């Protein structure tokens, strides 16, 4: 196994707790979304929406208008949520943003389908038998409706493939490609409202509001998902220096570049990587740093779990890499307590190994790593070095998971998860806890930590879910 020289982390990398500002950003974002939904609802109500509810046909159309307005706000909000805005990404973290994005996405899709059904039903004079013919007339006669139909099909495809039962049957690469159609769907589904919707055109304030929201969504994607990654990749000229096998289907990729300290990457964070080697380079893959960045080099460690990760074994030194990031809250930035516990499963130990290297440690035992693995532990020699040089306490948890409702290995014995955790880390409730692993496994760990008395704000997670 190849080890790397432990380097002191530059002082500029040691940021203090960010809990208060992050809480303010989260509150502000939630308030802004709620205010936007309340505003369009108010405009609908004062524009005759409430009065139209008195009739059957007008009531259907009016309710359809309201669901369309709410769906439009949420569709654009979910685009902004996943546009990698540093302010939101730093305050929420990718795991929480993905959860909110999924909730907002399914809600907006449901409202959009309701909007379509109610509008068609209302225009058909409340007669369901006339609805098919009315659907055809609306599609071919109204400006932008053909585009809206195409956009709706794109969004349907994205939503269907985002359902958990469908996701588990898709490769990440296929899911990622299909999910990009969400941008096309939003771009096609909403313009008809800008062109013909009375809620968009009836006043200057409403027109300004909607065009501003549209511009914010489009600008966020163009700046943070397209322009900034391309600029950073060109500036830093990241390239592969070597690929080293770590065993158990894992490889470490060592990279270098220009002015890497300007990336301001922190141990525990991840980048989205695109290796310019062969086919499939356009699909980005999120991999965490497995060593604390020193301003001169980066390292990721990846397990063969799909087409993209398997292809890394064949990447040659000198290969150029496009980078997007850094992302993630699994860093010292969110640390608020003196003591820390790190809990990782399998390749999920990679960001925790980097974090253990960067964390400021003063006495042995302040930082404890609980390392879950099935056969051979990853980074065994490097963790031994961290234990000697940095005072890291490593607690191995070998073996296969002993039960579906347990996150521990079969070598633990018959004690329950909570008792086993307290036996190994008696002061767990007094620590910040960083957890990384598969989504279901991470959920089980969080449940045990909550039962052990760890406050929710002191539990920092990152999962492999997508």
C-alpha positions as CSV (number, residue, x, y, z in Angstrom):
1,X,0.0,0.0,0.0
2,X,1.3,3.5,-0.9
3,X,1.2,6.0,1.9
4,X,1.6,9.8,1.7
5,X,3.6,12.1,3.8
6,X,1.6,13.7,6.6
7,X,1.7,17.4,6.1
8,X,0.7,20.2,8.5
9,X,-2.5,21.8,7.3
10,X,-2.0,25.5,6.3
11,X,-3.5,27.8,8.9
12,X,-5.7,29.3,6.2
13,X,-7.6,26.0,6.1
14,X,-8.6,26.2,9.7
15,X,-12.0,27.8,9.8
16,X,-14.1,28.2,12.9
17,X,-17.6,27.0,13.5
18,X,-20.2,28.2,11.0
19,X,-23.4,27.1,12.7
20,X,-24.9,30.6,13.3
21,X,-24.4,31.9,9.7
22,X,-25.6,28.6,8.2
23,X,-28.7,28.7,10.3
24,X,-29.4,32.2,9.1
25,X,-29.0,31.2,5.4
26,X,-31.3,28.2,5.8
27,X,-33.9,30.3,7.5
28,X,-33.6,33.0,4.9
29,X,-33.9,30.5,2.0
30,X,-36.9,28.9,3.6
31,X,-38.5,32.3,4.2
32,X,-37.8,33.4,0.7
33,X,-39.5,30.3,-0.8
34,X,-42.5,30.6,1.5
35,X,-42.8,34.3,0.7
36,X,-42.8,33.6,-3.1
37,X,-45.5,31.0,-2.7
38,X,-47.6,33.3,-0.5
39,X,-47.1,36.2,-3.0
40,X,-48.3,34.3,-6.1
41,X,-51.2,32.9,-4.0
42,X,-52.2,36.4,-3.0
43,X,-52.0,37.6,-6.5
44,X,-54.2,34.7,-7.6
45,X,-56.8,35.5,-4.8
46,X,-56.9,39.2,-5.5
47,X,-57.1,38.6,-9.2
48,X,-60.4,36.9,-9.0
49,X,-59.3,33.5,-8.1
50,X,-61.3,33.2,-5.0
51,X,-64.4,34.6,-6.6
52,X,-64.2,32.1,-9.5
53,X,-64.4,29.2,-7.0
54,X,-68.2,29.9,-6.8
55,X,-68.8,28.2,-10.2
56,X,-68.1,24.7,-11.2
57,X,-66.3,25.4,-14.5
58,X,-64.7,28.6,-13.4
59,X,-63.7,26.9,-10.1
60,X,-61.9,24.2,-12.0
61,X,-60.0,26.7,-14.1
62,X,-59.2,28.9,-11.2
63,X,-57.8,26.0,-9.1
64,X,-55.8,25.0,-12.2
65,X,-54.3,28.4,-12.3
66,X,-53.3,28.3,-8.7
67,X,-51.7,24.9,-8.9
68,X,-49.9,26.1,-12.0
69,X,-48.5,29.1,-10.2
70,X,-47.3,27.1,-7.3
71,X,-45.8,24.4,-9.5
72,X,-43.9,27.1,-11.5
73,X,-42.4,28.6,-8.3
74,X,-41.3,25.2,-7.0
75,X,-39.9,24.1,-10.4
76,X,-37.7,27.1,-10.6
77,X,-36.8,26.8,-6.9
78,X,-35.6,23.2,-7.3
79,X,-33.3,24.3,-10.2
80,X,-31.8,26.9,-7.9
81,X,-31.4,24.4,-5.1
82,X,-29.2,22.1,-7.1
83,X,-27.3,24.8,-9.0
84,X,-24.4,24.5,-6.6
85,X,-24.8,28.0,-5.2
86,X,-21.9,28.2,-2.6
87,X,-24.1,30.0,-0.1
88,X,-26.8,27.3,-0.1
89,X,-24.4,24.4,-0.6
90,X,-22.4,25.5,2.4
91,X,-25.4,26.1,4.6
92,X,-27.4,22.9,3.7
93,X,-24.8,20.5,2.4
94,X,-25.5,18.2,-0.6
95,X,-27.3,15.5,1.4
96,X,-29.8,17.9,2.8
97,X,-30.1,19.9,-0.5
98,X,-30.8,16.6,-2.3
99,X,-33.6,15.7,0.2
100,X,-35.2,19.1,-0.1
101,X,-34.7,19.0,-3.9
102,X,-36.5,15.6,-4.0
103,X,-39.4,16.9,-1.9
104,X,-39.8,20.1,-3.8
105,X,-39.5,18.2,-7.1
106,X,-42.2,15.7,-6.4
107,X,-44.4,18.4,-5.0
108,X,-44.0,20.6,-8.0
109,X,-44.6,17.7,-10.4
110,X,-47.8,16.7,-8.6
111,X,-49.0,20.3,-8.8
112,X,-48.1,20.5,-12.5
113,X,-50.1,17.4,-13.3
114,X,-53.0,18.8,-11.3
115,X,-52.7,22.1,-13.2
116,X,-52.9,20.3,-16.5
117,X,-55.9,18.2,-15.5
118,X,-57.8,21.0,-13.9
119,X,-57.3,23.5,-16.7
120,X,-58.3,21.0,-19.4
121,X,-61.4,19.9,-17.3
122,X,-62.4,23.5,-16.8
123,X,-62.0,24.5,-20.4
124,X,-64.1,21.4,-21.3
125,X,-66.9,23.0,-19.4
126,X,-66.5,20.5,-16.5
127,X,-67.4,17.5,-18.9
128,X,-64.7,14.8,-18.7
129,X,-65.9,13.3,-22.0
130,X,-64.9,16.5,-23.7
131,X,-61.5,16.6,-22.1
132,X,-59.6,14.7,-24.8
133,X,-60.8,17.0,-27.5
134,X,-60.1,20.0,-25.4
135,X,-56.6,18.8,-24.7
136,X,-55.9,18.6,-28.5
137,X,-57.4,22.1,-29.1
138,X,-55.3,23.6,-26.3
139,X,-52.2,21.9,-27.5
140,X,-52.4,23.1,-31.2
141,X,-54.1,26.4,-30.8
142,X,-52.4,28.1,-27.8
143,X,-48.9,29.6,-28.1
144,X,-46.1,27.6,-26.4
145,X,-48.4,24.6,-25.7
146,X,-46.5,22.1,-27.9
147,X,-43.3,23.0,-26.1
148,X,-45.1,22.6,-22.8
149,X,-46.2,19.1,-23.8
150,X,-42.7,18.2,-24.7
151,X,-41.4,19.6,-21.5
152,X,-44.0,17.7,-19.5
153,X,-42.8,14.4,-21.1
154,X,-39.3,15.2,-20.1
155,X,-40.3,15.9,-16.5
156,X,-42.4,12.7,-16.4
157,X,-39.3,10.7,-17.4
158,X,-37.1,12.4,-14.8
159,X,-39.7,11.9,-12.0
160,X,-40.3,8.2,-12.9
161,X,-36.6,7.4,-12.9
162,X,-36.1,9.3,-9.6
163,X,-38.5,7.0,-7.8
164,X,-36.4,4.8,-5.5
165,X,-37.7,1.5,-7.0
166,X,-36.5,2.7,-10.5
167,X,-33.2,4.2,-9.3
168,X,-32.0,0.9,-7.9
169,X,-32.4,-0.7,-11.3
170,X,-30.4,2.0,-13.1
171,X,-26.7,2.6,-13.4
172,X,-25.6,5.9,-12.0
173,X,-24.3,6.9,-15.4
174,X,-27.8,6.3,-17.0
175,X,-29.6,8.0,-14.2
176,X,-27.4,11.0,-14.4
177,X,-27.9,11.4,-18.1
178,X,-31.7,11.1,-17.8
179,X,-31.8,13.5,-14.9
180,X,-30.3,16.2,-17.1
181,X,-33.5,16.3,-19.0
182,X,-35.0,18.1,-16.1
183,X,-33.4,21.3,-17.3
184,X,-34.9,20.7,-20.7
185,X,-38.3,19.9,-19.2
186,X,-38.4,23.1,-17.1
187,X,-37.2,25.2,-20.1
188,X,-39.9,23.8,-22.3
189,X,-42.8,23.5,-19.8
190,X,-43.0,27.1,-18.5
191,X,-42.6,29.5,-21.4
192,X,-46.3,29.2,-22.4
193,X,-47.2,30.8,-19.0
194,X,-44.9,33.7,-19.7
195,X,-46.5,34.2,-23.1
196,X,-50.2,33.7,-22.3
197,X,-50.8,33.3,-18.6
198,X,-52.8,36.2,-17.1
199,X,-51.0,35.8,-13.8
200,X,-47.8,36.6,-15.5
201,X,-48.9,39.5,-17.7
202,X,-51.6,41.4,-15.7
203,X,-49.3,43.8,-13.9
204,X,-45.7,45.1,-14.1
205,X,-44.9,43.8,-10.7
206,X,-46.0,40.2,-11.6
207,X,-44.1,40.3,-14.9
208,X,-40.9,41.6,-13.1
209,X,-41.3,38.9,-10.4
210,X,-41.5,36.0,-12.9
211,X,-38.8,37.2,-15.2
212,X,-36.5,37.8,-12.2
213,X,-37.2,34.3,-10.9
214,X,-36.5,32.8,-14.3
215,X,-33.3,34.8,-14.7
216,X,-32.1,33.7,-11.2
217,X,-32.7,30.0,-12.0
218,X,-31.1,30.2,-15.5
219,X,-28.2,32.4,-14.3
220,X,-27.5,30.1,-11.3
221,X,-27.1,27.1,-13.6
222,X,-25.0,28.9,-16.2
223,X,-22.7,30.5,-13.7
224,X,-22.2,27.8,-11.0
225,X,-22.8,24.6,-13.0
226,X,-21.2,25.6,-16.3
227,X,-19.0,28.8,-16.3
228,X,-17.3,28.4,-12.9
229,X,-16.3,24.7,-13.3
230,X,-14.9,25.4,-16.8
231,X,-13.0,28.5,-15.5
232,X,-11.6,26.6,-12.5
233,X,-10.5,23.6,-14.6
234,X,-8.7,25.9,-17.1
235,X,-7.0,27.9,-14.3
236,X,-5.9,25.0,-12.2
237,X,-5.0,22.5,-15.0
238,X,-5.7,19.5,-12.8
239,X,-4.1,16.3,-14.2
240,X,-3.5,12.7,-13.0
241,X,0.0,11.9,-11.7
242,X,-0.6,8.2,-10.7
243,X,-3.2,5.5,-10.0
244,X,-2.5,3.1,-7.2
245,X,-4.4,0.0,-6.2
246,X,-5.5,-0.1,-2.6
247,X,-7.0,-3.6,-2.6
248,X,-10.6,-4.7,-2.1
249,X,-11.6,-3.2,-5.5
250,X,-10.4,0.3,-4.6
251,X,-7.9,2.6,-6.3
252,X,-6.4,5.9,-5.3
253,X,-6.0,8.6,-7.9
254,X,-3.3,11.2,-7.2
255,X,-3.6,14.6,-8.9
256,X,-1.7,17.8,-9.2
257,X,-2.3,21.2,-10.7
258,X,-1.6,24.9,-10.6
259,X,-2.5,27.0,-7.5
260,X,-4.6,24.3,-5.9
261,X,-4.7,26.2,-2.7
262,X,-7.0,28.7,-4.4
263,X,-9.7,26.0,-4.6
264,X,-10.0,26.3,-0.8
265,X,-10.8,22.7,-0.6
266,X,-11.2,21.2,2.9
267,X,-10.6,17.6,4.1
268,X,-13.9,15.7,4.0
269,X,-15.2,17.6,1.0
270,X,-15.8,16.2,-2.5
271,X,-15.5,17.3,-6.1
272,X,-17.4,16.3,-9.2
273,X,-14.7,14.8,-11.5
274,X,-14.6,14.4,-15.3
275,X,-11.6,12.5,-16.5
276,X,-10.8,13.4,-20.2
277,X,-10.0,9.9,-21.2
278,X,-12.2,7.9,-23.6
279,X,-15.9,7.8,-23.8
280,X,-18.2,8.9,-21.0
281,X,-16.0,11.9,-19.9
282,X,-19.0,14.2,-20.0
283,X,-20.7,12.5,-17.0
284,X,-19.4,13.8,-13.7
285,X,-18.8,11.6,-10.7
286,X,-18.7,12.8,-7.1
287,X,-15.7,11.5,-5.2
288,X,-14.5,12.7,-1.9
289,X,-10.9,13.7,-1.1
290,X,-9.2,10.9,0.8
291,X,-6.2,13.0,1.9
292,X,-6.1,16.4,3.4
293,X,-5.3,18.9,0.6
294,X,-2.0,20.6,0.9
295,X,-2.3,23.2,-1.8
296,X,0.0,21.1,-4.2
297,X,-1.9,17.9,-4.7
298,X,-5.2,16.1,-4.3
299,X,-6.1,12.5,-3.8
300,X,-9.3,10.5,-4.2
301,X,-10.0,6.9,-3.5
302,X,-12.7,5.1,-5.3
303,X,-14.3,1.6,-5.2
304,X,-15.3,-0.2,-8.3
305,X,-19.1,0.3,-8.1
306,X,-20.0,1.4,-11.7
307,X,-18.8,2.2,-15.1
308,X,-17.1,5.4,-14.2
309,X,-15.3,4.1,-11.1
310,X,-14.2,0.9,-12.9
311,X,-12.7,3.0,-15.7
312,X,-10.4,4.8,-13.3
313,X,-8.0,1.8,-13.1
314,X,-7.1,2.5,-16.7
315,X,-6.6,6.3,-16.4
316,X,-3.1,7.2,-17.4
317,X,-0.8,9.7,-15.8
318,X,-1.1,13.1,-17.5
319,X,-4.8,12.8,-18.1
320,X,-6.5,16.2,-17.8
321,X,-9.4,16.4,-15.4
322,X,-12.4,18.8,-15.2
323,X,-13.3,19.6,-11.6
324,X,-16.5,21.0,-10.1
325,X,-16.4,21.9,-6.4
326,X,-15.4,21.6,-3.7
327,X,-18.7,20.6,-2.1
328,X,-20.0,19.2,1.2
329,X,-20.2,20.1,4.9
330,X,-18.3,17.0,6.1
331,X,-15.4,19.2,7.2
332,X,-13.9,21.0,10.2
333,X,-16.0,24.0,9.2
334,X,-19.0,22.7,11.1
335,X,-17.1,21.5,14.1
336,X,-18.4,23.0,17.3
337,X,-17.1,20.7,20.0
338,X,-13.6,19.8,21.2
339,X,-14.1,16.0,20.7
340,X,-14.9,14.3,17.5
341,X,-16.1,10.8,16.5
342,X,-15.8,9.6,12.9
343,X,-17.9,6.7,11.8
344,X,-17.4,5.2,8.3
345,X,-18.3,2.1,6.4
346,X,-16.1,0.6,3.6
347,X,-15.0,3.2,1.1
348,X,-17.0,5.8,3.2
349,X,-13.9,6.0,5.4
350,X,-12.1,8.0,2.6
351,X,-13.4,11.5,3.6
352,X,-13.0,10.6,7.3
353,X,-9.4,9.6,6.8
354,X,-8.7,13.0,5.2
355,X,-10.6,14.7,8.0
356,X,-8.7,12.9,10.7
357,X,-5.5,14.2,9.1
358,X,-6.7,17.8,9.1
359,X,-8.5,18.1,12.4
360,X,-6.7,20.0,15.1
361,X,-5.9,17.4,17.8
362,X,-4.3,18.1,21.1
363,X,-4.6,14.9,23.2
364,X,-5.0,11.3,22.3
365,X,-8.6,10.2,22.2
366,X,-10.0,13.5,21.2
367,X,-10.7,12.1,17.7
368,X,-12.0,8.5,17.5
369,X,-12.6,6.7,14.2
370,X,-15.0,3.8,14.1
371,X,-14.1,1.9,11.0
372,X,-16.7,-0.6,9.6
373,X,-15.3,-3.0,7.0
374,X,-16.1,-6.5,5.7
375,X,-12.8,-8.1,4.8
376,X,-9.7,-5.9,4.8
377,X,-9.7,-2.3,6.2
378,X,-8.9,0.5,3.8
379,X,-5.9,2.7,4.6
380,X,-4.7,0.4,7.5
381,X,-1.1,1.7,7.4
382,X,-2.1,5.3,7.0
383,X,-4.5,5.1,9.9
384,X,-1.7,3.6,12.0
385,X,0.5,6.5,11.1
386,X,-2.3,9.0,12.0
387,X,-2.7,7.1,15.3
388,X,1.1,7.5,16.1
389,X,1.6,11.1,14.9
390,X,-1.8,12.7,15.5
391,X,-3.3,10.8,18.4
392,X,-6.1,9.3,16.4
393,X,-7.9,6.4,18.1
394,X,-9.0,3.8,15.6
395,X,-11.7,1.3,16.6
396,X,-12.1,-1.4,14.0
397,X,-15.6,-2.9,13.4
398,X,-15.0,-5.9,11.2
399,X,-17.4,-8.4,9.7
400,X,-20.6,-8.3,7.7
401,X,-23.6,-6.5,9.0
402,X,-25.1,-8.7,11.6
403,X,-28.7,-7.8,10.8
404,X,-30.7,-5.5,8.4
405,X,-31.6,-3.2,11.3
406,X,-28.0,-3.0,12.6
407,X,-25.0,-1.0,11.3
408,X,-22.4,-3.0,13.2
409,X,-20.5,-6.1,12.1
410,X,-21.1,-9.7,13.2
411,X,-18.0,-9.6,15.4
412,X,-19.6,-7.3,18.0
413,X,-21.6,-9.9,19.8
414,X,-25.2,-9.9,20.9
415,X,-25.4,-6.5,22.5
416,X,-27.6,-3.9,20.8
417,X,-26.1,-1.1,18.7
418,X,-26.5,1.6,21.3
419,X,-24.8,-0.4,24.0
420,X,-22.0,-1.4,21.6
421,X,-21.5,2.3,20.6
422,X,-21.4,3.5,24.2
423,X,-18.9,0.8,25.2
424,X,-16.5,2.0,22.5
425,X,-17.1,5.7,22.8
426,X,-18.5,6.3,26.3
427,X,-18.6,10.1,25.8
428,X,-20.3,10.0,22.4
429,X,-23.0,12.5,23.4
430,X,-20.3,15.1,24.0
431,X,-18.8,14.9,20.5
432,X,-19.3,16.1,17.1
433,X,-20.0,13.0,15.0
434,X,-19.2,12.7,11.3
435,X,-20.7,9.8,9.4
436,X,-20.2,8.5,5.9
437,X,-21.5,5.4,4.2
438,X,-24.4,4.0,2.3
439,X,-27.7,5.8,2.7
440,X,-29.6,3.1,4.7
441,X,-26.5,2.3,6.8
442,X,-26.0,6.0,7.6
443,X,-29.7,6.3,8.7
444,X,-29.2,3.4,11.2
445,X,-26.1,5.1,12.6
446,X,-28.0,8.4,13.0
447,X,-30.8,6.6,14.8
448,X,-28.3,5.1,17.3
449,X,-26.6,8.5,17.8
450,X,-29.9,10.2,18.5
451,X,-30.7,7.5,21.1
452,X,-27.2,8.1,22.6
453,X,-28.1,11.7,23.2
454,X,-26.1,13.3,20.4
455,X,-27.9,16.5,19.3
456,X,-29.0,16.6,15.7
457,X,-26.9,19.7,15.1
458,X,-23.8,17.7,16.1
459,X,-24.4,14.9,13.6
460,X,-22.8,15.5,10.2
461,X,-23.5,13.0,7.5
462,X,-22.7,12.2,3.9
463,X,-24.2,9.3,2.0
464,X,-23.6,7.4,-1.2
465,X,-27.3,7.8,-2.2
466,X,-28.2,9.4,-5.6
